[in-house]
């Protein structure tokens, strides 16, 4: 499922067919040195990693790390996106590319597209980026897209200190404005291009009910739910609920 496009790139959900690429990426020396060793050595292990670490987040959060493809030839060249890490107060933008694709500005372009998507489609008001302190190249990417360097910190998300970057929306909106914006994003997600962000509009309780009732967690399943929920966009039955992540919509039990 396509998430967003930039001038040269398309970002989409990862799927099982991407296992060989993911295995290679997770075993790149720079990935192991600057991020972590996922202990993924086979395509079968990579498929499990995709299912458990990537696909699950698409459904739980409405965002995650996405596959990065070149528009000119469709080649899969990297990973980029945003995740909510345990131990960090705000979603964290990240990216990773095999060394053979370095030097072309792909990381910066994918990160900038992700940054815009987080603000415009997901409605995020606070974002972070974390790198190893010696990973200056990644730090330059985060600074280039508009983040501020907050220095080296020990976070609860990592075993060793990290270079921490952040962005905070200077405009703070009233609850009524936030709810109106949320309902606008909900309608946009129901209509198509923003469909991957649909779970980001929903309360954790709604997502839990959806995941408990479904055996398929595919793009087609998300399309099915959007069609089922389309009448709710106008009938006033969705209740706005304040959650730790901000305002979210609660779908009635009989419709989730």
Phi and psi in degrees as a GROMACS rama.xvg file:
@    title "Ramachandran Plot"
@    xaxis  label "Phi"
@    yaxis  label "Psi"
@TYPE xy
-73.0457  137.877  UNK-2
-103.946  -50.1815  UNK-3
-160.22  164.446  UNK-4
-129.539  149.053  UNK-5
-119.615  -169.066  UNK-6
-58.7307  -37.9446  UNK-7
-120.434  -7.74818  UNK-8
-128.622  154.002  UNK-9
-123.222  130.921  UNK-10
-108.312  131.399  UNK-11
-143.021  169.797  UNK-12
-63.7406  143.414  UNK-13
-74.2021  155.418  UNK-14
-143.322  175.877  UNK-15
-56.2555  -33.1704  UNK-16
-67.0567  -14.3236  UNK-17
-87.7066  4.719  UNK-18
-56.7909  -44.8012  UNK-19
-59.5918  -41.4438  UNK-20
-64.6243  -45.833  UNK-21
-62.0912  -41.7898  UNK-22
-56.752  -45.5487  UNK-23
-63.6736  -42.958  UNK-24
-63.0398  -44.606  UNK-25
-68.0735  -14.2954  UNK-26
-107.106  7.98918  UNK-27
-63.6266  135.264  UNK-28
-53.5933  -39.5288  UNK-29
-67.7135  -35.2508  UNK-30
-64.3513  -47.9315  UNK-31
-64.1926  -39.3913  UNK-32
-72.7894  -43.0467  UNK-33
-96.3566  -19.3037  UNK-34
-116.879  -82.9876  UNK-35
-172.981  166.01  UNK-36
-94.8394  109  UNK-37
-77.1021  -4.85962  UNK-38
58.2763  36.9417  UNK-39
-104.596  111.617  UNK-40
-118.561  -11.089  UNK-41
-128.07  163.174  UNK-42
-63.9853  -33.8216  UNK-43
-64.6969  -43.1126  UNK-44
-65.618  -36.3963  UNK-45
-64.8288  -38.5648  UNK-46
-62.7809  -39.6307  UNK-47
-65.8166  -41.8637  UNK-48
-61.6471  -42.3418  UNK-49
-61.06  -47.3959  UNK-50
-64.4633  -44.2496  UNK-51
-86.8578  -33.8193  UNK-52
-99.0418  -23.934  UNK-53
-112.112  -60.2006  UNK-54
-60.8406  -39.5074  UNK-55
-60.4807  -36.9318  UNK-56
-71.2398  -32.2016  UNK-57
-56.8505  -40.8657  UNK-58
-79.9336  -39.2023  UNK-59
-72.1385  -38.005  UNK-60
-114.717  -22.8257  UNK-61
84.5837  9.16552  UNK-62
-159.48  176.726  UNK-63
168.101  -159.961  UNK-64
-89.5373  129.401  UNK-65
-113.344  156.979  UNK-66
-73.7091  138.785  UNK-67
-109.538  119.192  UNK-68
-115.305  147.317  UNK-69
-78.191  132.911  UNK-70
-67.6529  -33.0592  UNK-71
-67.082  -30.2605  UNK-72
-138.07  -0.428259  UNK-73
74.955  8.35658  UNK-74
-72.4054  135.638  UNK-75
-76.5793  121.473  UNK-76
-123.476  -8.02993  UNK-77
178  -168.356  UNK-78
-133.038  137.282  UNK-79
-157.902  157.136  UNK-80
155.856  -151.497  UNK-81
-146.277  138.827  UNK-82
-136.131  161.588  UNK-83
-102.904  108.117  UNK-84
-89.4615  140.531  UNK-85
-60.92  131.234  UNK-86
97.9451  -5.98328  UNK-87
-116.694  139.96  UNK-88
-75.3306  -20.4223  UNK-89
-135.353  159.737  UNK-90
-57.4482  148.299  UNK-91
-118.866  118.369  UNK-92
-79.0174  135.168  UNK-93
-147.66  170.362  UNK-94
-165.985  157.466  UNK-95
-158.059  134.385  UNK-96
-136.081  138.857  UNK-97
-57.0099  149.867  UNK-98
-57.3965  -28.7959  UNK-99
-67.876  -12.9947  UNK-100
-107.398  8.03743  UNK-101
-73.0376  158.587  UNK-102
86.4597  7.51645  UNK-103
-113.893  2.54755  UNK-104
78.3754  13.3477  UNK-105
-67.7022  -40.9575  UNK-106
-62.0844  -45.2662  UNK-107
-63.6617  -42.8296  UNK-108
-66.0266  -43.0703  UNK-109
-67.0601  -40.3069  UNK-110
-66.8181  -39.8198  UNK-111
-65.1441  -40.3987  UNK-112
-63.5607  -40.2814  UNK-113
-63.9353  -43.6651  UNK-114
-58.3203  -47.1546  UNK-115
-64.0906  -41.7119  UNK-116
-62.3002  -42.3424  UNK-117
-59.2923  -41.0605  UNK-118
-79.6943  -43.6665  UNK-119
-86.1212  -36.751  UNK-120
-100.436  -42.8546  UNK-121
-86.2099  -16.2315  UNK-122
70.8006  26.0196  UNK-123
-70.6096  138.56  UNK-124
-106.552  -13.7913  UNK-125
-142.942  132.582  UNK-126
-137.621  155.436  UNK-127
-131.575  165.912  UNK-128
-146.089  137.109  UNK-129
-129.876  139.317  UNK-130
-137.081  165.965  UNK-131
-64.8153  141.231  UNK-132
-55.0506  -30.9913  UNK-133
-88.4738  -1.58306  UNK-134
-88.1145  74.1653  UNK-135
-68.8393  -30.9752  UNK-136
-62.5381  -44.647  UNK-137
-66.1925  -36.2208  UNK-138
-62.6136  -38.9712  UNK-139
-64.081  -34.8409  UNK-140
-62.7464  -46.8779  UNK-141
-65.2494  -37.9747  UNK-142
-66.6678  -37.9041  UNK-143
-65.8988  -30.3595  UNK-144
-87.9461  -3.72263  UNK-145
118.033  11.8949  UNK-146
-90.3303  163.519  UNK-147
-110.698  136.081  UNK-148
-77.1412  120.544  UNK-149
-102.907  5.523  UNK-150
90.6665  -174.668  UNK-151
-87.158  129.977  UNK-152
-139.483  154.816  UNK-153
-92.7728  114.622  UNK-154
-102.302  162.511  UNK-155
-73.6091  -13.0264  UNK-156
-84.156  -16.2661  UNK-157
-132.322  151.365  UNK-158
-76.4483  -26.8196  UNK-159
-120.12  162.799  UNK-160
-58.9148  150.291  UNK-161
-125.252  151.002  UNK-162
-80.1827  123.712  UNK-163
-110.425  132.803  UNK-164
-123.772  152.294  UNK-165
-151.21  160.141  UNK-166
-140.243  135.446  UNK-167
-131.255  128.027  UNK-168
-64.2955  120.606  UNK-169
-71.6381  -16.2422  UNK-170
-92.7808  118.112  UNK-171
-104.656  127.994  UNK-172
-103.881  156.504  UNK-173
-70.6017  164.016  UNK-174
-58.3589  -41.2294  UNK-175
-61.706  -40.1414  UNK-176
-67.5919  -40.0079  UNK-177
-64.3285  -42.2358  UNK-178
-66.8533  -40.4094  UNK-179
-62.5115  -41.5818  UNK-180
-66.0548  -38.1335  UNK-181
-62.1514  -45.0777  UNK-182
-64.8762  -34.3572  UNK-183
-64.4318  -43.992  UNK-184
-65.0486  -36.7251  UNK-185
-60.1029  -48.329  UNK-186
-62.9629  -40.5231  UNK-187
-63.6954  -38.6141  UNK-188
-68.7997  -34.9404  UNK-189
-66.5331  -28.1711  UNK-190
-86.0595  -13.0334  UNK-191
143.258  -83.3401  UNK-192
-57.7093  -33.2449  UNK-193
-93.4648  14.9267  UNK-194
-51.7146  -40.9662  UNK-195
-59.5817  -20.765  UNK-196
-86.2107  0.122026  UNK-197
-54.492  -47.8482  UNK-198
-60.5926  -24.53  UNK-199
-67.9592  -14.5879  UNK-200
-88.0928  -8.87257  UNK-201
-108.408  152.87  UNK-202
-68.6746  153.881  UNK-203
-56.3095  -33.532  UNK-204
-65.2527  -40.351  UNK-205
-63.9946  -46.1653  UNK-206
-61.0696  -40.5137  UNK-207
-61.2384  -41.9846  UNK-208
-66.4283  -40.2988  UNK-209
-62.9997  -47.8721  UNK-210
-68.293  -30.7276  UNK-211
-72.735  -23.3201  UNK-212
-99.5763  -2.67294  UNK-213
-118.012  145.33  UNK-214
-103.715  -17.1096  UNK-215
-113.136  128.624  UNK-216
-120.537  67.9911  UNK-217
-119.667  167.978  UNK-218
-56.3976  -37.7089  UNK-219
-63.5113  -36.3722  UNK-220
-66.3722  -37.1783  UNK-221
-67.1219  -38.372  UNK-222
-62.0613  -40.2752  UNK-223
-61.8328  -44.2194  UNK-224
-65.2946  -39.4757  UNK-225
-61.4898  -41.3721  UNK-226
-64.6185  -38.3765  UNK-227
-66.5177  -35.8191  UNK-228
-89.6334  -9.73662  UNK-229
-51.4257  -42.7443  UNK-230
-62.1407  -22.7106  UNK-231
-72.5181  -15.4786  UNK-232
-63.5651  -24.0557  UNK-233
-122.521  -9.51744  UNK-234
-91.5308  0.131401  UNK-235
77.4976  9.22234  UNK-236
-86.9618  -6.40456  UNK-237
-84.8547  126.311  UNK-238
-98.2553  129.428  UNK-239
-80.4746  130.305  UNK-240
-127.816  134.824  UNK-241
-81.0146  126.675  UNK-242
-122.617  169.148  UNK-243
-56.3432  -26.4637  UNK-244
-89.9495  1.4722  UNK-245
114.891  -172.712  UNK-246
-69.5629  136.901  UNK-247
-138.671  161.873  UNK-248
-101.224  139.101  UNK-249
-106.519  116.376  UNK-250
-80.211  134.96  UNK-251
-54.6725  145.459  UNK-252
-54.2515  -39.9374  UNK-253
-74.4055  -6.65257  UNK-254
-110.107  -9.5821  UNK-255
